Amino acid sequence: MEYFDNLNNVRDYIKMAAGYDGAQLIEVLKSLLPENSTLLELGMGPGIDFGLLEEFFQVTGSDSADGFVKIYLETHPNANVLVLDAVTIEIEKSFNGVFSNKVLQHLSQTGLKQSFKRQSEILNDDGVLLHSFWYGDKEENHHGLRTVYYTKASIEKLVPEDLEIVEFEKYTEMEKDDSFYVVLKQRG
C-alpha cells in the first residue's frame, strides 16, 4: 500500500489508532482456536492487536509497510514481526489461524481474492481465518488510501472454492452495524 510507504502517514495512523483495539474480535478468535495456536496477523499497523494476540497465541505479526514494523521493533526488539505483503504472503510457514482487523479492506477486490487463496494455502487443517471489514457497498479513497466496503454477498464472490464462510457477524465500531467480521475454514 503506497499510502503507508510515507513515514508521516504511518506516524499519523499510529496517533489516530490510539485507543482502538480488536479485543472483541480477539475474543471470538480465542473461542475458535486453542491457546498457543500459531497465528499470522496480517497488517499489524501500530501493533495494538499484536500485543493482545501474543497473550494467547504464538503470533507472527506482519505488515506490508516496513515503517510500522520498524517503529514497533524500536520498542519491542524481540517481537516476532516481519514485512509481508497481504496478497502474496510469501512465507514458508503454515498457521492454525490468520487474523486481520480492518486491513484487507485496503486491497482491491482482485487482491482480496488472491489473498484469501494464499491464506488457504498456508492454513493448517482445522485452521481458521478471521477478518474484519467495514460493512457497505462502496469504495473510498482518502489521500491515496483505498477502503473497500463489503457485504456478505460481495465477500462470498471472492472466497475461493476450498474455503467456506462459517460465520458472518455485523458489529458496531462507530455507528450501528457499520462493521462485520467473517470466519472462514477449509472445506472438509
PyMOL CGO cylinders between C-alpha atoms (Angstrom):
from pymol import cmd
from pymol.cgo import CYLINDER

trace = [
    CYLINDER, 0.00, 0.00, 0.00, 1.77, 3.07, -1.24, 0.3, 1, 1, 1, 1, 1, 1,
    CYLINDER, 1.77, 3.07, -1.24, -0.01, 5.30, 1.29, 0.3, 1, 1, 1, 1, 1, 1,
    CYLINDER, -0.01, 5.30, 1.29, 1.97, 3.73, 4.13, 0.3, 1, 1, 1, 1, 1, 1,
    CYLINDER, 1.97, 3.73, 4.13, 5.28, 3.97, 2.26, 0.3, 1, 1, 1, 1, 1, 1,
    CYLINDER, 5.28, 3.97, 2.26, 5.28, 7.53, 3.60, 0.3, 1, 1, 1, 1, 1, 1,
    CYLINDER, 5.28, 7.53, 3.60, 6.56, 7.51, 7.21, 0.3, 1, 1, 1, 1, 1, 1,
    CYLINDER, 6.56, 7.51, 7.21, 4.47, 10.59, 8.07, 0.3, 1, 1, 1, 1, 1, 1,
    CYLINDER, 4.47, 10.59, 8.07, 1.32, 8.66, 7.12, 0.3, 1, 1, 1, 1, 1, 1,
    CYLINDER, 1.32, 8.66, 7.12, 2.48, 5.77, 9.31, 0.3, 1, 1, 1, 1, 1, 1,
    CYLINDER, 2.48, 5.77, 9.31, 3.00, 8.12, 12.27, 0.3, 1, 1, 1, 1, 1, 1,
    CYLINDER, 3.00, 8.12, 12.27, -0.37, 9.82, 11.67, 0.3, 1, 1, 1, 1, 1, 1,
    CYLINDER, -0.37, 9.82, 11.67, -2.11, 6.43, 11.58, 0.3, 1, 1, 1, 1, 1, 1,
    CYLINDER, -2.11, 6.43, 11.58, -0.44, 5.36, 14.85, 0.3, 1, 1, 1, 1, 1, 1,
    CYLINDER, -0.44, 5.36, 14.85, -1.78, 8.54, 16.53, 0.3, 1, 1, 1, 1, 1, 1,
    CYLINDER, -1.78, 8.54, 16.53, -5.26, 8.04, 15.02, 0.3, 1, 1, 1, 1, 1, 1,
    CYLINDER, -5.26, 8.04, 15.02, -5.41, 4.37, 16.12, 0.3, 1, 1, 1, 1, 1, 1,
    CYLINDER, -5.41, 4.37, 16.12, -4.60, 5.13, 19.76, 0.3, 1, 1, 1, 1, 1, 1,
    CYLINDER, -4.60, 5.13, 19.76, -7.43, 3.88, 21.95, 0.3, 1, 1, 1, 1, 1, 1,
    CYLINDER, -7.43, 3.88, 21.95, -8.78, 1.43, 19.37, 0.3, 1, 1, 1, 1, 1, 1,
    CYLINDER, -8.78, 1.43, 19.37, -8.21, -2.30, 19.50, 0.3, 1, 1, 1, 1, 1, 1,
    CYLINDER, -8.21, -2.30, 19.50, -9.66, -5.54, 18.23, 0.3, 1, 1, 1, 1, 1, 1,
    CYLINDER, -9.66, -5.54, 18.23, -10.26, -7.05, 21.68, 0.3, 1, 1, 1, 1, 1, 1,
    CYLINDER, -10.26, -7.05, 21.68, -13.84, -8.02, 20.73, 0.3, 1, 1, 1, 1, 1, 1,
    CYLINDER, -13.84, -8.02, 20.73, -12.59, -9.82, 17.61, 0.3, 1, 1, 1, 1, 1, 1,
    CYLINDER, -12.59, -9.82, 17.61, -9.75, -11.47, 19.50, 0.3, 1, 1, 1, 1, 1, 1,
    CYLINDER, -9.75, -11.47, 19.50, -12.27, -12.93, 21.97, 0.3, 1, 1, 1, 1, 1, 1,
    CYLINDER, -12.27, -12.93, 21.97, -14.09, -14.52, 19.01, 0.3, 1, 1, 1, 1, 1, 1,
    CYLINDER, -14.09, -14.52, 19.01, -10.78, -15.87, 17.72, 0.3, 1, 1, 1, 1, 1, 1,
    CYLINDER, -10.78, -15.87, 17.72, -9.94, -17.30, 21.15, 0.3, 1, 1, 1, 1, 1, 1,
    CYLINDER, -9.94, -17.30, 21.15, -13.23, -19.24, 21.06, 0.3, 1, 1, 1, 1, 1, 1,
    CYLINDER, -13.23, -19.24, 21.06, -12.22, -20.75, 17.70, 0.3, 1, 1, 1, 1, 1, 1,
    CYLINDER, -12.22, -20.75, 17.70, -8.56, -21.67, 18.28, 0.3, 1, 1, 1, 1, 1, 1,
    CYLINDER, -8.56, -21.67, 18.28, -6.88, -23.31, 21.26, 0.3, 1, 1, 1, 1, 1, 1,
    CYLINDER, -6.88, -23.31, 21.26, -4.35, -21.44, 23.36, 0.3, 1, 1, 1, 1, 1, 1,
    CYLINDER, -4.35, -21.44, 23.36, -0.82, -21.40, 21.89, 0.3, 1, 1, 1, 1, 1, 1,
    CYLINDER, -0.82, -21.40, 21.89, -2.11, -21.94, 18.35, 0.3, 1, 1, 1, 1, 1, 1,
    CYLINDER, -2.11, -21.94, 18.35, 0.11, -20.47, 15.66, 0.3, 1, 1, 1, 1, 1, 1,
    CYLINDER, 0.11, -20.47, 15.66, -1.34, -17.30, 14.21, 0.3, 1, 1, 1, 1, 1, 1,
    CYLINDER, -1.34, -17.30, 14.21, -0.39, -14.87, 11.46, 0.3, 1, 1, 1, 1, 1, 1,
    CYLINDER, -0.39, -14.87, 11.46, -1.63, -11.30, 11.84, 0.3, 1, 1, 1, 1, 1, 1,
    CYLINDER, -1.63, -11.30, 11.84, -1.82, -9.52, 8.51, 0.3, 1, 1, 1, 1, 1, 1,
    CYLINDER, -1.82, -9.52, 8.51, -1.45, -5.75, 8.75, 0.3, 1, 1, 1, 1, 1, 1,
    CYLINDER, -1.45, -5.75, 8.75, -0.41, -5.28, 12.36, 0.3, 1, 1, 1, 1, 1, 1,
    CYLINDER, -0.41, -5.28, 12.36, -0.11, -1.50, 11.95, 0.3, 1, 1, 1, 1, 1, 1,
    CYLINDER, -0.11, -1.50, 11.95, 0.90, 0.03, 15.29, 0.3, 1, 1, 1, 1, 1, 1,
    CYLINDER, 0.90, 0.03, 15.29, 0.83, -3.41, 16.96, 0.3, 1, 1, 1, 1, 1, 1,
    CYLINDER, 0.83, -3.41, 16.96, -2.07, -2.86, 19.37, 0.3, 1, 1, 1, 1, 1, 1,
    CYLINDER, -2.07, -2.86, 19.37, -3.83, -6.11, 18.44, 0.3, 1, 1, 1, 1, 1, 1,
    CYLINDER, -3.83, -6.11, 18.44, -0.50, -7.91, 18.10, 0.3, 1, 1, 1, 1, 1, 1,
    CYLINDER, -0.50, -7.91, 18.10, 0.16, -7.30, 21.81, 0.3, 1, 1, 1, 1, 1, 1,
    CYLINDER, 0.16, -7.30, 21.81, -3.25, -8.70, 22.74, 0.3, 1, 1, 1, 1, 1, 1,
    CYLINDER, -3.25, -8.70, 22.74, -2.83, -11.70, 20.44, 0.3, 1, 1, 1, 1, 1, 1,
    CYLINDER, -2.83, -11.70, 20.44, 0.59, -12.51, 21.94, 0.3, 1, 1, 1, 1, 1, 1,
    CYLINDER, 0.59, -12.51, 21.94, -1.05, -13.12, 25.32, 0.3, 1, 1, 1, 1, 1, 1,
    CYLINDER, -1.05, -13.12, 25.32, -2.87, -16.19, 23.99, 0.3, 1, 1, 1, 1, 1, 1,
    CYLINDER, -2.87, -16.19, 23.99, -1.32, -17.28, 20.68, 0.3, 1, 1, 1, 1, 1, 1,
    CYLINDER, -1.32, -17.28, 20.68, 2.08, -17.92, 19.14, 0.3, 1, 1, 1, 1, 1, 1,
    CYLINDER, 2.08, -17.92, 19.14, 1.70, -14.99, 16.82, 0.3, 1, 1, 1, 1, 1, 1,
    CYLINDER, 1.70, -14.99, 16.82, 3.71, -13.73, 13.90, 0.3, 1, 1, 1, 1, 1, 1,
    CYLINDER, 3.71, -13.73, 13.90, 2.92, -10.09, 13.20, 0.3, 1, 1, 1, 1, 1, 1,
    CYLINDER, 2.92, -10.09, 13.20, 3.28, -8.63, 9.76, 0.3, 1, 1, 1, 1, 1, 1,
    CYLINDER, 3.28, -8.63, 9.76, 2.68, -5.51, 7.75, 0.3, 1, 1, 1, 1, 1, 1,
    CYLINDER, 2.68, -5.51, 7.75, 3.42, -4.58, 4.16, 0.3, 1, 1, 1, 1, 1, 1,
    CYLINDER, 3.42, -4.58, 4.16, 4.66, -1.18, 5.37, 0.3, 1, 1, 1, 1, 1, 1,
    CYLINDER, 4.66, -1.18, 5.37, 8.14, -1.51, 6.76, 0.3, 1, 1, 1, 1, 1, 1,
    CYLINDER, 8.14, -1.51, 6.76, 7.58, 1.74, 8.69, 0.3, 1, 1, 1, 1, 1, 1,
    CYLINDER, 7.58, 1.74, 8.69, 5.09, 0.02, 11.01, 0.3, 1, 1, 1, 1, 1, 1,
    CYLINDER, 5.09, 0.02, 11.01, 7.43, -2.93, 11.53, 0.3, 1, 1, 1, 1, 1, 1,
    CYLINDER, 7.43, -2.93, 11.53, 10.48, -0.72, 12.20, 0.3, 1, 1, 1, 1, 1, 1,
    CYLINDER, 10.48, -0.72, 12.20, 8.64, 1.53, 14.65, 0.3, 1, 1, 1, 1, 1, 1,
    CYLINDER, 8.64, 1.53, 14.65, 7.23, -1.49, 16.52, 0.3, 1, 1, 1, 1, 1, 1,
    CYLINDER, 7.23, -1.49, 16.52, 10.65, -3.13, 16.73, 0.3, 1, 1, 1, 1, 1, 1,
    CYLINDER, 10.65, -3.13, 16.73, 12.12, 0.04, 18.24, 0.3, 1, 1, 1, 1, 1, 1,
    CYLINDER, 12.12, 0.04, 18.24, 10.14, -0.61, 21.43, 0.3, 1, 1, 1, 1, 1, 1,
    CYLINDER, 10.14, -0.61, 21.43, 9.76, -4.40, 21.09, 0.3, 1, 1, 1, 1, 1, 1,
    CYLINDER, 9.76, -4.40, 21.09, 13.12, -5.54, 19.65, 0.3, 1, 1, 1, 1, 1, 1,
    CYLINDER, 13.12, -5.54, 19.65, 12.45, -9.26, 20.19, 0.3, 1, 1, 1, 1, 1, 1,
    CYLINDER, 12.45, -9.26, 20.19, 8.97, -9.29, 18.66, 0.3, 1, 1, 1, 1, 1, 1,
    CYLINDER, 8.97, -9.29, 18.66, 8.19, -11.89, 16.00, 0.3, 1, 1, 1, 1, 1, 1,
    CYLINDER, 8.19, -11.89, 16.00, 7.23, -9.43, 13.25, 0.3, 1, 1, 1, 1, 1, 1,
    CYLINDER, 7.23, -9.43, 13.25, 8.11, -9.10, 9.59, 0.3, 1, 1, 1, 1, 1, 1,
    CYLINDER, 8.11, -9.10, 9.59, 7.40, -7.15, 6.45, 0.3, 1, 1, 1, 1, 1, 1,
    CYLINDER, 7.40, -7.15, 6.45, 4.90, -9.20, 4.45, 0.3, 1, 1, 1, 1, 1, 1,
    CYLINDER, 4.90, -9.20, 4.45, 2.56, -8.39, 1.59, 0.3, 1, 1, 1, 1, 1, 1,
    CYLINDER, 2.56, -8.39, 1.59, -1.03, -9.38, 2.44, 0.3, 1, 1, 1, 1, 1, 1,
    CYLINDER, -1.03, -9.38, 2.44, -1.75, -10.54, -1.10, 0.3, 1, 1, 1, 1, 1, 1,
    CYLINDER, -1.75, -10.54, -1.10, 1.23, -12.75, -1.92, 0.3, 1, 1, 1, 1, 1, 1,
    CYLINDER, 1.23, -12.75, -1.92, 2.03, -13.74, 1.72, 0.3, 1, 1, 1, 1, 1, 1,
    CYLINDER, 2.03, -13.74, 1.72, 5.49, -15.01, 0.82, 0.3, 1, 1, 1, 1, 1, 1,
    CYLINDER, 5.49, -15.01, 0.82, 6.23, -17.14, 3.86, 0.3, 1, 1, 1, 1, 1, 1,
    CYLINDER, 6.23, -17.14, 3.86, 7.39, -20.75, 4.16, 0.3, 1, 1, 1, 1, 1, 1,
    CYLINDER, 7.39, -20.75, 4.16, 5.37, -21.46, 7.29, 0.3, 1, 1, 1, 1, 1, 1,
    CYLINDER, 5.37, -21.46, 7.29, 1.82, -22.63, 7.93, 0.3, 1, 1, 1, 1, 1, 1,
    CYLINDER, 1.82, -22.63, 7.93, -0.51, -21.43, 10.69, 0.3, 1, 1, 1, 1, 1, 1,
    CYLINDER, -0.51, -21.43, 10.69, -3.55, -22.52, 12.70, 0.3, 1, 1, 1, 1, 1, 1,
    CYLINDER, -3.55, -22.52, 12.70, -5.10, -19.13, 12.04, 0.3, 1, 1, 1, 1, 1, 1,
    CYLINDER, -5.10, -19.13, 12.04, -4.81, -15.89, 10.10, 0.3, 1, 1, 1, 1, 1, 1,
    CYLINDER, -4.81, -15.89, 10.10, -6.22, -12.66, 11.54, 0.3, 1, 1, 1, 1, 1, 1,
    CYLINDER, -6.22, -12.66, 11.54, -6.66, -9.09, 10.40, 0.3, 1, 1, 1, 1, 1, 1,
    CYLINDER, -6.66, -9.09, 10.40, -8.58, -6.16, 11.81, 0.3, 1, 1, 1, 1, 1, 1,
    CYLINDER, -8.58, -6.16, 11.81, -9.79, -3.75, 9.11, 0.3, 1, 1, 1, 1, 1, 1,
    CYLINDER, -9.79, -3.75, 9.11, -6.74, -4.38, 6.94, 0.3, 1, 1, 1, 1, 1, 1,
    CYLINDER, -6.74, -4.38, 6.94, -7.77, -6.44, 3.93, 0.3, 1, 1, 1, 1, 1, 1,
    CYLINDER, -7.77, -6.44, 3.93, -10.33, -3.77, 3.02, 0.3, 1, 1, 1, 1, 1, 1,
    CYLINDER, -10.33, -3.77, 3.02, -7.44, -1.73, 1.64, 0.3, 1, 1, 1, 1, 1, 1,
    CYLINDER, -7.44, -1.73, 1.64, -6.84, -4.33, -1.07, 0.3, 1, 1, 1, 1, 1, 1,
    CYLINDER, -6.84, -4.33, -1.07, -8.59, -4.27, -4.42, 0.3, 1, 1, 1, 1, 1, 1,
    CYLINDER, -8.59, -4.27, -4.42, -11.24, -6.96, -4.84, 0.3, 1, 1, 1, 1, 1, 1,
    CYLINDER, -11.24, -6.96, -4.84, -8.82, -8.90, -7.04, 0.3, 1, 1, 1, 1, 1, 1,
    CYLINDER, -8.82, -8.90, -7.04, -6.13, -8.56, -4.38, 0.3, 1, 1, 1, 1, 1, 1,
    CYLINDER, -6.13, -8.56, -4.38, -8.51, -9.75, -1.66, 0.3, 1, 1, 1, 1, 1, 1,
    CYLINDER, -8.51, -9.75, -1.66, -9.45, -12.80, -3.72, 0.3, 1, 1, 1, 1, 1, 1,
    CYLINDER, -9.45, -12.80, -3.72, -5.74, -13.61, -4.23, 0.3, 1, 1, 1, 1, 1, 1,
    CYLINDER, -5.74, -13.61, -4.23, -5.07, -13.09, -0.52, 0.3, 1, 1, 1, 1, 1, 1,
    CYLINDER, -5.07, -13.09, -0.52, -7.87, -15.46, 0.51, 0.3, 1, 1, 1, 1, 1, 1,
    CYLINDER, -7.87, -15.46, 0.51, -6.45, -18.10, -1.86, 0.3, 1, 1, 1, 1, 1, 1,
    CYLINDER, -6.45, -18.10, -1.86, -2.93, -17.70, -0.49, 0.3, 1, 1, 1, 1, 1, 1,
    CYLINDER, -2.93, -17.70, -0.49, -4.22, -17.79, 3.10, 0.3, 1, 1, 1, 1, 1, 1,
    CYLINDER, -4.22, -17.79, 3.10, -5.94, -21.10, 2.39, 0.3, 1, 1, 1, 1, 1, 1,
    CYLINDER, -5.94, -21.10, 2.39, -2.58, -22.47, 1.22, 0.3, 1, 1, 1, 1, 1, 1,
    CYLINDER, -2.58, -22.47, 1.22, -0.78, -21.58, 4.48, 0.3, 1, 1, 1, 1, 1, 1,
    CYLINDER, -0.78, -21.58, 4.48, -3.65, -22.65, 6.75, 0.3, 1, 1, 1, 1, 1, 1,
    CYLINDER, -3.65, -22.65, 6.75, -3.27, -25.88, 8.72, 0.3, 1, 1, 1, 1, 1, 1,
    CYLINDER, -3.27, -25.88, 8.72, -6.11, -28.41, 8.71, 0.3, 1, 1, 1, 1, 1, 1,
    CYLINDER, -6.11, -28.41, 8.71, -8.91, -27.24, 11.05, 0.3, 1, 1, 1, 1, 1, 1,
    CYLINDER, -8.91, -27.24, 11.05, -7.45, -23.74, 10.96, 0.3, 1, 1, 1, 1, 1, 1,
    CYLINDER, -7.45, -23.74, 10.96, -9.50, -20.54, 10.70, 0.3, 1, 1, 1, 1, 1, 1,
    CYLINDER, -9.50, -20.54, 10.70, -9.30, -17.16, 9.08, 0.3, 1, 1, 1, 1, 1, 1,
    CYLINDER, -9.30, -17.16, 9.08, -10.91, -14.22, 10.90, 0.3, 1, 1, 1, 1, 1, 1,
    CYLINDER, -10.91, -14.22, 10.90, -11.01, -10.82, 9.24, 0.3, 1, 1, 1, 1, 1, 1,
    CYLINDER, -11.01, -10.82, 9.24, -12.98, -7.64, 9.89, 0.3, 1, 1, 1, 1, 1, 1,
    CYLINDER, -12.98, -7.64, 9.89, -14.16, -5.08, 7.36, 0.3, 1, 1, 1, 1, 1, 1,
    CYLINDER, -14.16, -5.08, 7.36, -16.37, -2.02, 7.13, 0.3, 1, 1, 1, 1, 1, 1,
    CYLINDER, -16.37, -2.02, 7.13, -19.90, -3.02, 6.07, 0.3, 1, 1, 1, 1, 1, 1,
    CYLINDER, -19.90, -3.02, 6.07, -21.42, -1.49, 2.96, 0.3, 1, 1, 1, 1, 1, 1,
    CYLINDER, -21.42, -1.49, 2.96, -21.26, -1.32, -0.80, 0.3, 1, 1, 1, 1, 1, 1,
    CYLINDER, -21.26, -1.32, -0.80, -18.83, 1.41, -1.80, 0.3, 1, 1, 1, 1, 1, 1,
    CYLINDER, -18.83, 1.41, -1.80, -15.18, 2.24, -2.28, 0.3, 1, 1, 1, 1, 1, 1,
    CYLINDER, -15.18, 2.24, -2.28, -13.45, 5.32, -0.89, 0.3, 1, 1, 1, 1, 1, 1,
    CYLINDER, -13.45, 5.32, -0.89, -10.05, 6.83, -1.46, 0.3, 1, 1, 1, 1, 1, 1,
    CYLINDER, -10.05, 6.83, -1.46, -8.66, 9.04, 1.29, 0.3, 1, 1, 1, 1, 1, 1,
    CYLINDER, -8.66, 9.04, 1.29, -5.38, 10.71, 0.28, 0.3, 1, 1, 1, 1, 1, 1,
    CYLINDER, -5.38, 10.71, 0.28, -4.34, 7.62, -1.66, 0.3, 1, 1, 1, 1, 1, 1,
    CYLINDER, -4.34, 7.62, -1.66, -5.56, 5.02, 0.82, 0.3, 1, 1, 1, 1, 1, 1,
    CYLINDER, -5.56, 5.02, 0.82, -8.25, 2.77, -0.68, 0.3, 1, 1, 1, 1, 1, 1,
    CYLINDER, -8.25, 2.77, -0.68, -11.03, 1.40, 1.53, 0.3, 1, 1, 1, 1, 1, 1,
    CYLINDER, -11.03, 1.40, 1.53, -13.46, -1.11, 0.04, 0.3, 1, 1, 1, 1, 1, 1,
    CYLINDER, -13.46, -1.11, 0.04, -16.68, -1.78, 1.97, 0.3, 1, 1, 1, 1, 1, 1,
    CYLINDER, -16.68, -1.78, 1.97, -18.19, -5.25, 1.71, 0.3, 1, 1, 1, 1, 1, 1,
    CYLINDER, -18.19, -5.25, 1.71, -21.43, -7.11, 2.29, 0.3, 1, 1, 1, 1, 1, 1,
    CYLINDER, -21.43, -7.11, 2.29, -21.82, -10.84, 2.83, 0.3, 1, 1, 1, 1, 1, 1,
    CYLINDER, -21.82, -10.84, 2.83, -22.73, -11.30, -0.85, 0.3, 1, 1, 1, 1, 1, 1,
    CYLINDER, -22.73, -11.30, -0.85, -19.70, -9.36, -2.09, 0.3, 1, 1, 1, 1, 1, 1,
    CYLINDER, -19.70, -9.36, -2.09, -17.32, -11.29, 0.20, 0.3, 1, 1, 1, 1, 1, 1,
    CYLINDER, -17.32, -11.29, 0.20, -18.82, -14.63, -0.87, 0.3, 1, 1, 1, 1, 1, 1,
    CYLINDER, -18.82, -14.63, -0.87, -17.88, -13.86, -4.50, 0.3, 1, 1, 1, 1, 1, 1,
    CYLINDER, -17.88, -13.86, -4.50, -14.20, -13.53, -3.51, 0.3, 1, 1, 1, 1, 1, 1,
    CYLINDER, -14.20, -13.53, -3.51, -13.86, -16.65, -1.35, 0.3, 1, 1, 1, 1, 1, 1,
    CYLINDER, -13.86, -16.65, -1.35, -12.08, -19.47, -3.20, 0.3, 1, 1, 1, 1, 1, 1,
    CYLINDER, -12.08, -19.47, -3.20, -13.76, -22.87, -3.55, 0.3, 1, 1, 1, 1, 1, 1,
    CYLINDER, -13.76, -22.87, -3.55, -11.52, -24.52, -0.95, 0.3, 1, 1, 1, 1, 1, 1,
    CYLINDER, -11.52, -24.52, -0.95, -12.77, -22.14, 1.77, 0.3, 1, 1, 1, 1, 1, 1,
    CYLINDER, -12.77, -22.14, 1.77, -16.22, -21.64, 3.23, 0.3, 1, 1, 1, 1, 1, 1,
    CYLINDER, -16.22, -21.64, 3.23, -17.74, -18.90, 5.34, 0.3, 1, 1, 1, 1, 1, 1,
    CYLINDER, -17.74, -18.90, 5.34, -18.72, -20.40, 8.69, 0.3, 1, 1, 1, 1, 1, 1,
    CYLINDER, -18.72, -20.40, 8.69, -19.57, -17.16, 10.48, 0.3, 1, 1, 1, 1, 1, 1,
    CYLINDER, -19.57, -17.16, 10.48, -20.54, -13.66, 9.34, 0.3, 1, 1, 1, 1, 1, 1,
    CYLINDER, -20.54, -13.66, 9.34, -21.42, -11.21, 12.09, 0.3, 1, 1, 1, 1, 1, 1,
    CYLINDER, -21.42, -11.21, 12.09, -22.11, -7.48, 11.98, 0.3, 1, 1, 1, 1, 1, 1,
    CYLINDER, -22.11, -7.48, 11.98, -20.98, -5.34, 14.90, 0.3, 1, 1, 1, 1, 1, 1,
    CYLINDER, -20.98, -5.34, 14.90, -20.77, -1.69, 15.83, 0.3, 1, 1, 1, 1, 1, 1,
    CYLINDER, -20.77, -1.69, 15.83, -17.48, 0.19, 15.84, 0.3, 1, 1, 1, 1, 1, 1,
    CYLINDER, -17.48, 0.19, 15.84, -18.61, 3.79, 15.34, 0.3, 1, 1, 1, 1, 1, 1,
    CYLINDER, -18.61, 3.79, 15.34, -22.19, 3.52, 14.06, 0.3, 1, 1, 1, 1, 1, 1,
    CYLINDER, -22.19, 3.52, 14.06, -24.71, 0.70, 14.40, 0.3, 1, 1, 1, 1, 1, 1,
    CYLINDER, -24.71, 0.70, 14.40, -23.73, -2.32, 12.28, 0.3, 1, 1, 1, 1, 1, 1,
    CYLINDER, -23.73, -2.32, 12.28, -21.00, -0.40, 10.43, 0.3, 1, 1, 1, 1, 1, 1,
    CYLINDER, -21.00, -0.40, 10.43, -18.59, -3.34, 10.61, 0.3, 1, 1, 1, 1, 1, 1,
    CYLINDER, -18.59, -3.34, 10.61, -18.52, -7.11, 10.31, 0.3, 1, 1, 1, 1, 1, 1,
    CYLINDER, -18.52, -7.11, 10.31, -16.20, -9.99, 10.82, 0.3, 1, 1, 1, 1, 1, 1,
    CYLINDER, -16.20, -9.99, 10.82, -16.07, -13.13, 8.77, 0.3, 1, 1, 1, 1, 1, 1,
    CYLINDER, -16.07, -13.13, 8.77, -14.70, -16.54, 9.77, 0.3, 1, 1, 1, 1, 1, 1,
    CYLINDER, -14.70, -16.54, 9.77, -13.57, -18.91, 7.05, 0.3, 1, 1, 1, 1, 1, 1,
    CYLINDER, -13.57, -18.91, 7.05, -12.44, -22.52, 7.21, 0.3, 1, 1, 1, 1, 1, 1,
    CYLINDER, -12.44, -22.52, 7.21, -11.23, -25.03, 4.67, 0.3, 1, 1, 1, 1, 1, 1,
    CYLINDER, -11.23, -25.03, 4.67, -13.96, -27.17, 3.20, 0.3, 1, 1, 1, 1, 1, 1,
    CYLINDER, -13.96, -27.17, 3.20, -13.97, -30.59, 4.82, 0.3, 1, 1, 1, 1, 1, 1,
]
cmd.load_cgo(trace, "trace")
